[in-house]
Amino acid sequence: MSKLLKFLCLIAIFMVSIPLESHAANSSYQLFVNDKKFEGQYQPIVRNNAIYVPMWGVLSELGISPEWDEKYRTFRVNTSSGVVFFKTNSPMIIRTELNVNNFDGGDTSQSSDKKFGREVLRLNYYPIAVNDVVYIPLVFMTNYLNLNVVWGENNDIQISGGNFSVEQNLRNLYKAWNDKFGKTGNSYSNYWYAYNFESFRSKYFNTAFMYFPQQLANYSELAEYFNQDLWVYKPSDLFSDVGLPNLTKVKITYIGDGAILVNDGNYDYTVPISPLAEDSISGFLTENPYKTYNWTQKAWDAIRAEKIMVGMNQDMVVMSWGYPKRTNSYEGLYGTYSQWVYYSDTYVYFEDGILSSIQY
């Protein structure tokens, strides 16, 4: 092969290897928002064969103001048909469609749980952050923000559908809701009953989504380990009612509202989760414990069976039973003595970090 041909081949390989998004700012896409050419500082980019547009610039042109939760780093967007919560760089979203067919009001039993239904979804294309700029994929805008995206000639992208009135949408929804549900009972027989529009707005729009940012943050944490090797940690509350031995290797195969599916290589197991748990991933070990600890086979057998025995060290006990409710320790003449309290009448005693006795 000639030197010139080798040089040309290297140039070709280099050009193909350049990420798509590096060309995005200079791409031929022209963005129009509500029939007006978008002149924002940031233009569309391409990532994984999908087109993304800058969130703040485009949504502000559409009259939509995302709400930012600093603590859980989530966004809330009010759409013409509902409410969507999302995080950047996370495939998880929570969506609630605000229409009367999505309201749990089929009976008049006393319940404080009457509410609009919601979906917890895992997406293939979701909002991302690139150099501190938030970008939204076009498919996300059409499917979840209820906006219209139309391709024109010469790679023109037309986005419309904003400038709706959240207040008017709520008033229309309240009228439809009140016609269908408001006359089936009163405040004594229906805890979900709203006295008037202000009551309806407060209960089902202003405060109904109070915990969604925290819940979404927890679902997003689980999604980080989607389809990766994990090990069941039975001492956690997460697996207390699931028929899997301690330290079983599994993968999360599905994340939904209030439950996930894990697979041990043979079967799927439904694992109920609390969306308000402080750390949803605490029910798993994310590193292979069999490689982390060089313990005897006898110790591993006991740990998998959630048993403890004299001679175990403290790490082994934690791996089998979890952390104690409380501990007491003191320095003696011949070493350090510790008492770990499990439940109300189970005590585990250590001498210099080694289990010496168990009292039930």
C-alpha positions in Angstrom: 0.0 0.0 0.0 1.4 3.4 -1.0 2.1 6.1 1.6 -0.6 8.3 0.1 -3.2 5.6 0.3 -2.3 4.9 3.9 -2.6 8.6 4.7 -6.0 8.8 3.1 -7.2 5.8 5.0 -6.1 7.3 8.3 -7.9 10.5 7.5 -11.1 8.5 6.7 -10.9 6.6 10.0 -10.4 9.8 11.9 -13.4 11.5 10.3 -15.7 8.5 11.0 -14.6 8.3 14.7 -15.5 12.0 15.5 -18.7 12.0 17.7 -21.8 13.2 16.0 -22.5 15.9 18.6 -19.2 17.6 17.7 -20.7 18.6 14.4 -24.0 19.6 15.8 -23.5 23.3 16.3 -22.5 23.6 12.7 -25.1 21.2 11.3 -27.6 22.1 8.7 -30.6 21.9 11.0 -32.6 25.1 11.3 -35.0 25.3 14.3 -38.2 27.3 14.3 -40.3 27.7 17.4 -43.9 28.8 16.8 -43.1 29.8 13.2 -40.2 32.0 14.4 -36.6 31.1 13.6 -34.8 30.1 16.9 -31.8 32.4 17.4 -30.7 31.1 20.8 -27.0 30.8 21.7 -27.3 27.0 21.7 -28.5 25.1 18.7 -29.6 21.5 18.1 -27.1 18.7 18.7 -27.1 15.1 17.6 -26.5 12.3 20.1 -27.0 8.5 19.4 -28.7 9.3 16.1 -31.3 11.5 17.9 -31.7 15.3 17.6 -31.7 17.3 20.9 -32.7 20.9 21.4 -31.7 23.3 24.2 -34.4 23.1 26.9 -34.4 26.5 28.4 -34.2 28.4 25.2 -36.9 26.4 23.3 -39.4 26.0 26.2 -39.2 29.7 27.1 -40.1 30.6 23.5 -43.1 28.3 23.9 -44.2 30.0 27.1 -43.3 27.0 29.3 -41.3 27.4 32.5 -39.7 24.2 33.9 -39.5 24.1 37.7 -36.2 23.0 39.3 -35.8 21.1 42.5 -32.3 21.8 43.9 -32.3 19.0 46.5 -33.2 16.1 44.2 -32.0 17.8 41.0 -35.2 17.2 39.1 -37.3 19.2 36.7 -41.1 19.6 36.6 -42.8 20.6 33.4 -46.5 21.4 33.2 -47.8 20.4 29.8 -51.1 21.0 28.1 -52.3 17.6 29.3 -50.5 16.8 32.5 -47.3 17.0 34.5 -43.9 15.4 33.8 -40.9 15.1 36.1 -37.4 14.2 34.8 -33.7 14.4 35.6 -30.9 15.0 33.1 -28.9 12.0 32.1 -31.4 9.6 33.6 -33.9 7.4 31.6 -36.5 7.5 34.4 -39.5 9.9 34.3 -42.7 10.2 36.2 -45.7 11.4 34.2 -49.3 12.2 35.3 -52.0 12.8 32.7 -54.6 15.2 34.2 -57.9 14.0 32.7 -61.0 12.6 34.3 -60.4 9.1 32.9 -57.2 9.0 34.8 -58.7 9.7 38.2 -59.3 7.0 40.8 -62.8 7.9 41.7 -64.8 4.8 41.0 -66.5 4.4 44.4 -67.4 6.6 47.4 -65.5 4.7 50.1 -63.6 6.9 52.5 -60.0 7.0 51.3 -57.4 9.6 51.2 -55.7 7.8 48.3 -58.1 9.0 45.6 -55.9 10.7 43.0 -54.8 11.0 39.4 -52.9 8.0 38.2 -49.2 8.3 37.2 -46.6 6.3 35.2 -43.0 5.6 36.1 -41.3 5.1 32.8 -37.8 4.1 31.6 -37.0 5.7 28.3 -34.5 5.1 25.5 -34.2 8.9 24.8 -34.3 11.3 27.6 -33.0 14.8 28.6 -29.2 15.2 28.9 -26.8 17.8 30.1 -23.8 18.7 27.9 -21.4 21.3 29.2 -24.0 22.5 31.8 -26.6 22.9 29.0 -29.8 20.9 29.2 -31.0 19.3 26.0 -34.3 17.5 25.2 -34.7 15.0 22.4 -37.4 15.8 19.9 -39.1 12.5 20.5 -39.4 13.4 24.2 -41.0 16.7 23.3 -43.7 15.0 21.2 -44.3 11.9 23.4 -44.1 13.4 26.9 -44.4 17.2 26.7 -47.3 17.1 24.3 -45.6 19.5 21.7 -45.8 19.3 17.9 -42.6 18.6 16.0 -42.7 18.8 12.2 -39.9 18.4 9.7 -39.9 20.9 6.9 -37.8 21.3 3.8 -34.0 21.7 4.0 -33.8 20.1 7.5 -36.1 22.7 9.0 -37.5 21.7 12.4 -40.8 23.3 13.4 -41.8 23.1 17.1 -45.1 24.4 18.3 -47.9 23.7 20.8 -46.8 25.9 23.7 -48.3 29.1 25.0 -51.2 27.2 26.7 -52.7 28.5 29.9 -52.1 26.2 32.9 -54.8 28.0 34.8 -57.4 27.6 32.0 -56.5 23.9 31.6 -57.0 23.4 35.3 -60.4 25.2 35.2 -61.5 23.0 32.3 -60.3 19.9 34.1 -62.1 20.9 37.3 -65.4 21.4 35.5 -65.1 18.0 33.9 -64.0 16.4 37.2 -66.8 18.0 39.1 -69.4 16.9 36.6 -68.2 13.3 36.8 -67.2 12.9 40.5 -68.2 16.0 42.5 -71.9 15.0 42.9 -71.3 11.3 43.9 -71.0 12.3 47.6 -69.9 14.9 50.0 -66.8 15.6 52.1 -68.0 13.1 54.7 -68.2 10.1 52.4 -65.5 11.1 50.0 -62.1 12.3 51.3 -61.1 13.2 47.8 -64.0 15.6 47.4 -63.0 19.2 46.5 -65.3 22.0 47.6 -64.5 24.4 44.8 -61.9 25.1 42.2 -59.3 26.5 44.6 -59.6 23.4 46.8 -59.2 21.2 43.7 -56.1 23.1 42.5 -54.5 22.9 45.9 -55.1 19.2 46.4 -54.6 17.8 42.9 -52.1 20.2 41.4 -50.1 22.3 44.0 -49.5 19.6 46.6 -50.2 16.3 44.9 -46.7 16.2 43.4 -44.9 17.1 46.6 -42.9 13.8 46.8 -42.4 13.2 43.1 -38.8 14.7 43.0 -37.6 12.5 45.8 -39.3 9.4 44.3 -37.8 10.1 40.9 -34.3 10.5 42.4 -34.6 7.1 43.9 -35.9 5.4 40.7 -33.1 7.1 38.8 -30.6 5.7 41.3 -31.9 2.2 40.6 -31.7 2.8 36.9 -28.0 3.5 37.1 -27.6 -0.3 37.9 -30.1 -1.5 35.3 -29.2 -4.9 33.9 -25.9 -5.0 35.8 -24.7 -7.7 38.2 -25.9 -7.1 41.7 -26.0 -9.2 44.9 -29.1 -9.5 47.0 -28.6 -8.1 50.5 -31.3 -9.8 52.6 -30.7 -7.9 55.9 -32.2 -4.9 54.1 -36.0 -4.4 54.2 -36.1 -4.6 50.4 -35.8 -8.4 50.2 -37.5 -9.4 53.4 -40.5 -11.0 51.7 -38.8 -12.1 48.5 -37.8 -15.8 48.1 -34.2 -15.3 47.2 -31.2 -16.4 49.3 -28.8 -13.9 50.7 -26.1 -12.8 48.3 -27.9 -14.2 45.2 -26.5 -12.6 42.0 -29.3 -10.8 40.1 -29.9 -8.1 37.5 -32.6 -5.5 37.6 -34.7 -6.1 34.4 -37.6 -3.7 35.0 -38.3 -0.6 37.0 -42.0 0.4 37.6 -44.1 2.4 40.0 -43.7 0.7 43.4 -41.9 -2.4 42.2 -38.9 -3.7 40.3 -38.2 -7.0 38.6 -34.9 -8.9 39.3 -33.7 -11.9 37.5 -31.3 -14.6 39.0 -30.6 -16.1 35.6 -33.6 -18.4 35.7 -36.7 -16.5 37.0 -38.0 -13.0 37.4 -38.9 -11.9 41.0 -41.1 -9.0 41.8 -39.6 -6.8 44.5 -41.9 -4.2 46.1 -40.0 -0.9 46.7 -40.9 2.2 48.7 -40.5 5.2 46.4 -39.8 7.3 49.5 -36.9 5.1 50.6 -33.8 7.2 51.3 -31.5 4.8 49.4 -33.3 2.3 47.1 -30.0 0.6 46.1 -29.3 -0.4 49.7 -31.0 -3.7 49.1 -28.1 -4.7 46.9 -24.4 -5.1 47.0 -22.9 -3.5 43.9 -19.5 -5.2 44.2 -19.0 -9.0 44.2 -18.7 -9.9 47.9 -17.0 -13.2 47.0 -14.1 -11.3 45.5 -14.1 -8.6 48.1 -13.7 -10.9 51.1 -11.5 -14.0 51.3 -13.7 -15.9 53.8 -14.0 -19.7 54.3 -16.7 -21.7 52.6 -18.3 -22.5 56.0 -18.7 -18.7 56.6 -20.2 -18.1 53.2 -22.7 -21.0 53.7 -23.8 -19.5 57.0 -24.1 -16.0 55.5 -26.2 -17.2 52.6 -28.5 -18.9 55.1 -28.6 -15.7 57.2 -27.0 -17.4 60.1 -24.2 -16.3 62.4 -21.8 -18.5 64.5 -19.0 -18.2 67.0 -15.8 -17.3 65.3 -17.2 -14.9 62.8 -15.8 -11.4 62.5 -18.0 -8.3 62.6 -18.0 -7.9 58.8 -19.4 -11.4 58.5 -22.2 -10.7 61.0 -23.2 -7.5 59.2 -23.2 -9.4 55.9 -25.6 -12.0 57.4 -27.8 -10.1 59.8 -27.2 -6.4 58.9 -26.2 -3.7 61.3 -27.4 -3.9 64.9 -30.0 -1.6 66.5 -27.4 -0.4 68.9 -24.0 -1.2 70.2 -22.1 -1.1 73.5 -18.4 -1.5 73.9 -15.7 -1.1 76.5 -12.0 -1.8 77.0 -11.2 -4.6 79.4 -8.0 -5.8 80.9 -7.6 -8.4 78.2 -9.0 -6.7 75.2 -12.0 -4.9 73.6 -15.5 -6.2 74.3 -18.6 -5.3 72.3 -22.3 -6.0 72.6 -24.5 -5.7 69.5 -28.3 -5.6 70.1 -30.6 -7.1 67.5 -34.3 -6.7 68.1 -35.3 -6.5 71.7 -33.9 -9.8 73.1 -31.0 -10.9 70.8 -27.5 -9.9 71.9 -24.3 -10.7 70.0 -21.0 -10.5 71.9 -17.5 -9.9 70.4 -14.0 -10.1 71.9 -11.5 -8.1 69.9 -13.8 -8.1 66.9 -14.5 -11.9 66.9 -18.0 -13.3 67.8 -17.7 -15.1 71.1 -21.4 -15.7 72.1 -25.0 -15.2 71.1 -27.8 -14.6 73.6 -31.4 -15.0 72.5 
